[in-house]
Amino acid sequence: MFVEVGVLVFAAIVLWEIYLILTEPRNLPPGFRVPSLISLVTFPTNVSPHKRLLNAGLSSGKYGDVSCLRIGRQLMVVVSSFETAREALVQKGFQFAGRPSLEVAKQITRDGKDVVLGDFGPGWRMHRKIVLSALKTYGVGLSILENKISVEAEAIVETFQTNLGNPFNPRPNIVNAVLNIICAILFGERYSLNDPEFYEIERFHSSLTRIFAKGQILDIFPLLKYLPVQIMRDIKEAVEFRDRFFERKLAEHRDKFQDAETVPDLTYELLKAAQEANTDQECTTKEYLTDDHLVGTMMDVFLAGAETTATTILWVLAYMVSYPEVQACVQKEFDDVIGRERLPSLSDRGSLPYFEATIKETIRHATPFVVGAPHKTTTDTTLKGYNIPKDTMVIFNLWQIHHDPRHWKNPNDFEPTRFLDEQGKLLNVSTLSYMPFSLGPRACLGESLAKTELFLFLSRLLYEFKFENPPDVPPPDMEGTFGVVQSPKPYKVVVKKRF
């Protein structure tokens, strides 16, 4: 009985794979197909995505700058060069502006009702406009934001001073500070490091890291979502936190909401848009302003804004410990330009080229978003002469783009001066194989905010302290661990006052 059933299942799988081969579109980019079961061995979920692509020869190697991979029923195109990425994201931006319907994203975002992972369309356009408006209202890059960041930077400095000379993990303080900037923009409030809710948020982050690192298996075997497997337990825990935390924040704001011209935070901005839509009889966008959509956008800003910036700061500190000569050059530039009578400020931007080059080189070398968020074609299109059917998932291999030896000399070396010209001035990165915030219509909404935070937080920390590796301890592991982004493995530092 069991043998017969096994034979039937195997035969069904073989017939399905044959059907996929026979119905596959013509003139696709070069590549290969992997049956669903074999994909778990070929592309193990415990390996970072850029390493999976490299091991399969899909990183500008055997198959060139654009390649094609089919895992079971899922067709995926991999872009591995800056020139090809520009063709797709800039020249044909709206044709590649969709988001694929991935199981983990559907579960976490209430079926794509958000900005980051939501599909291209009128709802996405509306929420993108609201977020951009709120960030502009809050004053990204202006004095109001600089003052907020300065307060949080001072809190980090005070905590670090209590640990002078003693090894400690900087992550909790960095995450707390960055999170407070996002909470100020989103909710108009901040958390202390000992706040129980902050602990819950940290658990939420850890849960999402596990989910996104292993979530591919649900797209290969969708039936697993009905079984009590670990990833579904993790998703359930994350969804329960999402519903409890963000719905409460939304309800609190709704209770206090008043229709005024000036709104103090992004959540009020969302509620204002929803109210205006509901009172306008001719409004055609009401369906995109349900509580599900509002919560999805709130969660996007909360997670994307906190996780990526905090991770980048932690990468920079890890590189400063591992490359003390670079840290010394950064601090010499501070002394030459700022002196020791005042603190760094946003007005110093442009006057500290080596420091800014060090941040850019860290982002290039570590590439926290190793493959970026997946895209989807919105129509039949072409790329480098190959046919790309509508609804094809497209992955941009940012790791390969940032380590392309055709653009970067000795790409595996950490060398900030590669971002400087012969006069020591910053190069225009738009001409380089460098796109950490992506390009085109789906480029990161928080790019300006992230750059402002990185400049102010890191300039203050490196101005105040010298960061060293603890005695008799290996330097930070630069391999990183993959989750929502690729983060440095936990490490400890020793901080000393510079003066």
N, C-alpha and C positions, 0 to 999 in steps of 0.2 A: 504493500500500500504506500508506504513512505517513499520507496524507490520510484514508483510510478509518478507520484506527485512531484518528486525532485526532478525527474526527467521532463515532465510537462513544464515546470517552472524554467528549467534551463533552456528548453526549446523556445519558450515564449521570449526569453531574454535575447536569444540568438536572432529570432525573427524580428524583434524590435530593433536590434542593432543593424540588421540588414536593411530594414525599412528606412532607418535614418540615413544610411549610406546612399541608398537609391534616390532619396528625395532631397539630398543635400544640394544647395544652390551651386552654380558653376562660378568659376573664376574667383574663388575665395583666396585670401592670402595663404601662403604655404604654411603647413603645420601638420598636425596629426589628430587622431581621435582616440579617446580612451574609454572603454566600457566602464559603466558605473562602478562595478565591484573592484576592478583593477585600479581605478582612480584613487582609492584609499591607500594603495601602496605607492603609486606614482606621485601622488600629491598629498602626503600625510598632513593632517591638520595641526600637528605640533611643530611644524616648520614654518618660518616666516614666509609670506607670499613671494617676495623677491627671490628667495632661495629656491622655492619650488619652481619658479619660472626659469631660473638659471640652470638648475639641474635638468630641466626638460629641454634646454637649448632654445628657449623662447626669449632670451635677453640679447637681442642684436647679435646672435651667434649664428647657428646653423640656418635659421629661417629668415634672418634679416630684420629690418626695422619695424616691420608689421607682420605679425604671424597669427595663426588661427589655431584654436584648440576647441575640440568638442568633447565634453565629459558627459556621457550618456546623452540626454536630450538637449543639453545646454550648449549653445554655440557662444564662444568667447573669442574676441579679437584682442591681441596684446600689442600695444604701441610702445616701442623701446627707443625712440630717438626724439630729440627736441623738434627737429624740422617736421616730422610726421605729426607730432602732438600739436604743433601750431596749425598745421593744415586742418586737423580735425576740430580743435577747440576754438580757433580764431577765424580762419577762413570759412569753415563750415560749422560754426559754433552751435547754431540752433538745430542742426541735423544730428549733433552728438550730445544734445543737452538733456536727454531723458535719463531716468534712473530705472534699473531693472527691478523687477518685483522679487526680491530675495526673502526667504522665509523669516530669517532673523529680523530683518528690517521691518517686515509686516507685523511681526509680533510686538516689537519694541515701540513702533511708531503708529500703532493703530491703523495698520494697512496703508502706510505712506502718507499720513496726514501731517506732514511737516515740511521744512524747507530743505534740509541737508539731503535727506534720502527720499523725499517726495518726488514724484514724476513731474516732468515738464508740462506746464499747462497754466490755465488762468489762476487756479488756486495757488500754485507755486509763485507765480508772478506777484500776486497780491501780498502774500506773506513776506516775500523778499523785499518788496517796497516798504512794508511796515517796519521790518527790522532795520533797514537802511535809514529810514526816517528817524527811528528811535535812537540809533547810534549817533546820528547827526545832531539830534536834539540834545542828547546828553553831552555832546562836545568832545568827540574822539579827537585827540591830538591837541585839545585846547586846555586852558588853565583848570577848568573844573575837573577834568579827568586827571590831569597831572597832580592836583592836590590830593585826590583820592588815592592814587598810586603811591604818592609820597608818604601818606599815613600808613599804608600797608607795608611799604618798604622799611619804615621806621620800626614797625612792630617786629619785622624779621631781624633787623639789626639788634634790637634789644634782646631778643631771644638768643641770637647767636653769641652775644656778649656774655651771657650767663654760662655758655659752654666753651669759653676760650681755653684752648689747649687740650680739650678733651674730645675724643672721637665721638661723633654723633651723626645720625642720619638726617640730612637737611630736608627730606621730602615732605614731612607733615607741615612744616612751617611754610614751605614754598606753595604747596597745594592750597593751604588755608588762605594765604595772601591773595593768590590769583583768584581763588573762588570768591573772595570778598569783593573783588572788583566786578565780577560777573553778577553777583547778587545785588550790588549797588545799582547796576544798570537794569537788572531784571526785576528785582523786588524792592529796591530802595533800602536794603538792610545788609548787615554783615554778621559773621559768626566768629566766636572765639574758638581757640583750638580745643578747649575743653567742653564745648557745647555738644550734648548728646546727639543732636541732629547732624552735626558735622561728622560724627562717627558713622551715622547711618548713611550719609552721602558717600563717605569713603567706601563703605561696604557695597554700595550701589556701583561705584566706579569699578571695584574689583570684580563684581559679578559681570558687568558689561565686558570687561577684559576677557574673561573666560568665554563668554558667549560669542563675541566677534572672532576670537581666535579659532574656535572650533565649529562655528555656525555653518560652514560650507556643507557639512554632512547632511543637514536638513534639506538642502537644495538638491543633493544627489539622491537622497532617500526620503521624500516628503512624508511617507507614512510614519516615520519615527516621531513626528510631532504628536502622534496619538498614543505613544508609549511612555512609560515612566522612566525615561533615560535621564542621565545627569544634566544634559544641556537643557532639557525641557524644565527640569526643576530649577535650574539657574534662571531661565527665562521667566518662569512663574514668579520667582522671588523679585526679579527686577521690575516686572510689570506691577506687582503689588506695591513696591516702593513708589514707582511712577504715579500710580493712581492715588496713593495716599498723600504723597508730598506735593505734587504739582496741582492736583485738584484742590487741596487745602489752600495753597497759595492763591489760586485763581478765585476761590470762594472768599478769602479774606479781602482781596482787592475789590471784588464785586460788591461786597458789603459796604466798603468805604468809597466806592466809585461815585464821582460827581462829574458831570459833563462840563469840564473847564477847558479853556484854550491851551493851557500849559499842563502837561502830564509829567509826573515825576519819575516814571520808569516805564520799561517796555511792556510790562503786563497791563498797565493802564492804557498804553497805546493800542494794544490788541483789543481790550474791552471797548475802547472808544470806537475803533473801526467796526466792531461787531454791532455796537449800538446804532451807529450811523447807517449801517446796512439794513438793520431791522426796521428802522423808521422811514427808510426810503422805499416807497412802493415800487419804484422802477429799477431798484438795484438787482443785478443779475448774479451777484457774487455771494449771496447769503449762505449758500450751501458750503462755502469754503471757510466760514467763520463760526462753525460749531465749536463747542467746548473741546471736542477731540482735536480739532485743528489748532486751537489756541494752546492746549497743553503740549501738542507736538512741537510747535514753534518755541515755546518756553523751554522745553527739554533740550532742543537743539542748541539754543544759545547757551544754556547752562552747561551742557557737556562739552560741546565743541570749543567754547570759549575758555573753559577751565583746563581741560585735559591737555590740549595741544600746547598751550603757553607754558603751563607748569612743567610739562615734559621737556620742552626745549630749554628752559632755564636749568633743569637738572642735568641735561646733556652738556650745556656750556660749563657748568661747575665741574662735571666729570672730566672734561677736556682740559680745564685749567689745572686740575690736579695732575693729570697725566702728562701735560706739556707745560711745565713751570716756566720755560723760557718764553712761551707765548703770553702767559699771565704777566710776566715781568715787563714785556713790551707794552701790553695794554695799560699797566699801571704807570709806566714811565710817561705814556701819552697823557694820562690823566694829570700827572704832576706838571707836565709842560703846558698843558692847555688850561686846566682848571686851577691848578695850584692847591694849596691846603687851607685856604681861608673861606671856602664856600663849598657847597655840595653840588654834584652834577644836576643839571636841569635839562628840560626838553630843548632849551635854546642852544645847548651844546651839540645838538644833532647837526651833522655836517662838518663839525670841527674835530671829530674823533674818528677819522677814517679807519685806523687800524682796529679800534674797538668794534666798529660796525662791521668791518670785514671779518673779524673773528666770529661774530654772531652768524654771519652768512655762511662762513666756512663750516661752522658747527652744524648748521642746518643741512648744508650740502653733504657733508661727510657722514653724519648720522642718519639723515633723511627720516625723521619721525613718521611721516606718511609715506611708507615705502611704495605703495601702489595707488594711493589716493582713493577717493570714493569711486565706485564703479559707475560708468556711464552707460547709456543705451541709445541706440540710433532711433530717431523719431520718424524716419522715412528711409526708403531704399537710397543708398548713396554709394560713393566710392572713396577710396583712400589709397593714394599712391598707385592708382590704376586698377586696384582690386575692387570687386563688388562686395559691399557690406549690406546685407539685407536689413530691412526694418526690424526693430526690436532685438537687435544683436547687442549683447553685453560687450562693452569696450573697457579694457583695463589699461591705464597709463602707468607704465613701470617707472615711477619716479626715481627709484634707486638706480636703475640703469642709466636714466637720463642724467642724473647727478654724478655718475661715475663713468661716463662715456669717454674712453681714451682718445676719441677723435676730437673732443672738445676740451678735455682736462688732462694736462700733463701729470703723469704719476697720480691718477685719481684716488688711489688708496692712501696717499700721504695727506696728513693734516697740515695745511699751509695757508694761513689767512691772506698772505700777500698776493695770492692768485686773484683776489678781488680788487687789487690796487693797480693803478697804472704806474708808469715810470716816475711820475712826479709824486707818487704816494697818495693820489686821490682815488676815491671809489669809482670803480667801473660802473657803467650803466648795465644793470643785470638783465635788462630786457634783450640784450644782444647775446647773452650767455645761455648755455644749456642748463637752465636753472628755473624751476617753476614750483617752489614749495607750496604756494597758495593756489596752484592750478592757473588756468587761463580761461578767457571767454565768459559766456553767460553764467557758467556754474562755478566761477572762481570764488574763493572763500570770502564770505561777507564780512568777516571780522579781521581782514588783513591789516587795516590801519590800526585797529585796536591792539592786535597782537604785537605789531611792530613798536607801538608806543609803550606797551607793558614791558617788552623785552629790553628796550633801551633804558627805561627808568629803573626797573628792578635790578638789572645786571650792572648798570653803571654804579648804582649806589652800593651794591654788595662788593664789587671789585675795587671800588674806591676806598671802602672802609677796611676790608679784610684781605689778608693773604690766605689762600686755601691750599692746604697740604694734605698729602696722603698720610694716614696714621702709620706710625713706625711698625715695621715687620708685618705689614699687611699688603697683599697684592693691590695694584692700582685698580680702579673701576674696570669692570668687564665691558668692553665696547661692542659686544655682540648684540646686546639688547634683548628684550622679550617683546613678543608681538601680542597686542590686544586691540583696543580701539586705535592706538598708535603704537609705534615701536618705542618702548621706554628703556632707559638704562636699568640694568639689574640693581637691586638695592645696594648702596655703598655708604661708607662713612667718610667724613672729612674732619680735619683739624683746622680750625680757624684761628688766626692771630691778627691782632690789630696792627695796621700798617704804621700808624703814628699816633 
